[in-house]
Amino acid sequence: MVKLGIMSFAHMHAYGYAECMSRLDGAILAGIADDNTARGRKMSKKFHVKFFSSYKALLDEDIDGVIITSENSRHREMVEMAASCKRHILCEKPLAASIKDAQAMIDICRENSVKLQTAFPCRFATPAIRAKSLISEGRLGKVLAINGTNRGKMPGGWFIDKKKSGGGAVMDHTVHVVDLMRWFLKQEVTEVYAEVDTRFHNIKTDDCGILTMEFGDGTFATLDPSWSRPAKSFPAWGDVTMEIVGTEGVLSLDIFNQKFSLFSEKEGKENWVNWGDNMDMGLIEDFVHMIEEEREPSITGYDGLKATEVAVAAYQSAKRKGPV
């Protein structure tokens, strides 16, 4: 039985991960640590597990790994704590708020022989898995271009505090789709040009952007990662789409395509039900199997680093008003 702990419930994805562990055979949620005591105790009560007021106390328990779902700016310190205690790590995306921190996280995990996995659940959605297979089989011919989206509502809270998040919509939503593009193409992004702005909300960080990217093999890609959807009725995310154009065909995929959706500001509430794949379950299962099988992560810290590099490059491009 693989024993896991959760470090911080600051990120909304922590709730889904905890729910998955409550239903997953072969793994148990052994404890929750959170320096927000009220939040941590509430979640510990909800999931019937022990609450730890310090992260070190959780790490000192007999556990195999941890899931880090803190604010982005705290990922490095938490990874360093966990790695020093020889605990395997699943870290929420983006891997870090800076390239320097992401590389330091990879380095300390390597030094301590600890596995570091980045939380990119979209890889476990059936449309993404099928697209990966079709591209690898050459069914589209040579991929020439990809048009992607990852749009949602503005999440508020620490997500719009640049010191805690590292950036706004571009930092939050770019990495998911860039990771899928890298995974599909087996290529790295070599150039980024971006327009980044704040147009939808009265906040102090970006809420919209358009990225154009070129990959090592010449594939051209665009991405809209904006927080541009209705604030009351749209989910935080649920609009991950891609159109992939090849010399022999075109493939359209929607990660959340098994859904019912009505987004009405008149009703003022969310009417969005997804009955398709539980991507979080696929992610947690994969992390558990990695520990059980003593294998390398399927989504590495390096994958997280490369996706973060693109988000950082987008901000640099927007500031310079030119490609980087």
N, C-alpha and C positions, 0 to 999 in steps of 0.2 A: 504494500500500500504506500503510495507516494503522498507525503505530507507537505502541504504548501501553506504559506502565510501570505497575507496581503499587507503591503506597506502603503498606507494612506488611501483614503476614499475621496481624495480631492477630485479625481477625474471620474466623469460619469460612467466610463466603461468598467469601473471596478464593480459596479452592481451586477452587470451582466456576467462578469467573470465569476463572481461569487455564486450566482445562481447556477452557472454551469457546474461548478465543483459540487454543489449540493445534489446534483443529479448524476454525476459521473462515477461509474464503477472504476475502482483502481486508484482513486485519489480522494483525499479529504482536505477540507479547509481546517487547518489546525489552529489558526489564530489570526486576529486582526490587530494591527498597530496603527495608531493615528495620533498625531499631536493635537488634532482637534478632538478633545476628549468626548464632547457631547455627540459628535458625529460617529466617532469610533465605537462608543458604547451602544449607540442606537443600532449600528450595523452588526455588532457582535450579538446583540439580543435577537435581531432579526434572523441571523443565520445560525444561532445557537452555538457560538464558539467563544473561546476565551478572548478577552480584550487585554491588550498590552499598552500601557501608557508611554512606553519608549520602544523605539525600533530595535535597539540593542537587546532588550529583553525578549522580543520575539525571535530575533536571530540566534539567541542563546538556547532556544528550545530545540528539541530533536525534530528538525524539519529538513526536508530535502531541497526545497527551493522557495522562492518568493516571487510574487507578482507586484511590480512597482507601478502604482497609479497615482502618483503625486503630481503637483504642478511641474511643468516641463523644466523649470529652472532648478529643481531639486533632484532631478534624475541622477546627476553625477554623484552627489553626496550619498544618495541611497544605494546606488550601485556599488560604490566604493565600500560602504558598510557591509553590504551583503557579500561581496566578493572576498573581503577580508575574513569573513566568517565561513567561507567555503560553501556558500549557498548558491545553487543555480538560479538564474534570473530570467524572468520574462518582463521586459520593460515596455511600458506604454509608448506609443509613438507621439510626436517625433522622438527619436532616440535621445536627443538633447536639444538645448536651445542654441548651441553653438557647435561649430566643427571641432574646436579645441576640446570641449567637454566630451563630445561623442568619441573622439579618438582616445581620450584618457580612460573612458569607460571600457572600451575594447581592450586597451593595454592592461588595465588592472585585472580584468577577468582572465586574460591570457596568462598573466603572471601567477595567478592563484589557481590555475587549471579549473576555472569555473565557466560553465556554458552561459552565454548571453544570447537571448533570443529577442527580436524586436516584434512587437504586437502589430502585425499587419493581417487582420482577419480576412480581408477580401480575398486572399489567396485560397481560402477554404470554401468560397462560394462556387457552386456548380457552374455558373456561367464562366467564371474566371478559369476554372480547371479545364473546362471544355475548350475554351479559347486557346489556352496554352497548348493543349494537345493538337488542335487543328493547325496552329501556326508551326509547331514542331514537325508535323507531318507534311508540311509544305502545301497544305490545301488552299492557301491564299496566294501561293507563289511567293515572290519576294515582297515583304511588307514595305510600303512606300511612305505611308503617313498614318497617324493616329490622332483622332480628335477626342478628348476626354473631358468629363465634367465631374466635379465633386462639390455640389452646392447644398447649402442648408441654411438654417436660420442662425442668427447671431446668438451664441451660447451665453454671453454675459459672464459675470463672475470674474475669476482670475484669468480667463481666456482673453480678456480685453485689457489686462494689465501686462504691458510688454516686459516688465522686469520679471514677471513670473512665467509668462508664456513664451517669450522670445520673439513674438510677432503675432499678427492677427490671423485673418482667414488664409493667407498664403502659407504661413507656417503650419496652421492647423490642418488644412485640406489638401495641400500639394502632395504630401508624402505618400498617401495611400495610392494614388493613381500613378505617380512616378514609379513606385515599387512594382506595380503591375506591369507597367511598360518595360522596365528593366528585366523583369522576370520573363515576359513574353519574348522579348527581342534578344536577350542575352548580350546586351550592349549597354555601354555607359553613355550618359549625357555628356556631350562635349561642348555645347554652347547653349546659353539661355538668354532670351530677351523677354523682358516683362514690363507690363504697365500695372502699377499697384496704386490703389487709392482708397479713400474713405468716402463713400457716396450714399450709403443706405441708412447709416446710423450716426448719431452724435456721440462718437467714441474716439479715443485717442490712439487707436491703432487701425490698421487697414481692415476693410471689410469686403474688398473685391480686388480682382486682378485678372489679367490674361497673360498666360505664359506661352511662349513659343520655344521649342527645344529642338536641337539636332543631336542625333545619336551617332556613335562611332561609325556605323555603316551607312550613314547618310539619311536614315529615316527621319522624317520631319514630324513633329508632334505639337499639338496645342492643348491647353488645359485651362478651364475656368474653375477656380477653387473658391468661389465667392460665398459669403454669407448674405445671399440675396433673396432668400425665400421668406414668405410671410411669418412674422414673429410669433403670432399666437397659434397658428394652425399647422405649421410645418415642423417636422422633427429636426433634431440637431443635424442629422444627416439621413440620407435615403435616396440620393440622386447620383449614384456613382455609375456613370455610363461611359462607353467607349465605342467609337466607330473606327475600325481598322481596315485600311485600304491596301490591297496587295495587287500585284500584277495579274493575278488569276482570280481575284474575287474580293468581296467586301463582307466584313463580319461586324454586326452590331450586337452589343451586349449591354445588359442592364443588371447590375449586381443584385438589385432589389426588385426584380421583375415579377416575382410572385407576390403581389400585394394588391390591396384595395386602398385607394387614396382619394380623399376629398379635402382640399385646402381652402377653407372659407373664412375670411376675416369677419364675415357677418355672424357666423356661429361663434367665432372667437375661441375655438378649441381645436385640438388635433384629432383628426379622423384618419388614422394611418395604421393599417394592420398588415404585417408581413408574415406570411405562413410558409415561406420558403426555407432555405438553409439557415441553420443557426451557426453563423460564422464564428461567433465567440466559442461555441462548443468545439468546433474544429480546431481552433487555435489552442484552447486549453488541453484538449486531448493530445495534440501534437507535442506540446510542452511536456506533458506527463510521460508520453512514450519516449521522448528524448531522454528523460532522466532514467526511465526503466531500462532502456536499451543501451544507455551510455554512449549515445551517438552524438554527432554534431547537430546543431539546430538547423531546421529547414529554412528558417529566416534568420540570418545571422545579425550580429551587431554591425558588420560591414554593410549589410543591406540597409540597415537603419541609417548608417553614416552617409551612404551615397544618396539616399532620398533626401536627407537633411541638407546635403550640399546643394541640391537643386533649389530648395526653398530659400536658402541663404543667398544663392546666386541671383535669384529672382529679385530680392530686395536690393542687392548691389546693382543689378541692371536698371531697376527703376530709378535708383538714385543717380546713376551715371547717364541715364537716358540713352543707353546703348547696350549691345550684347556683351556678355562676359563668358 
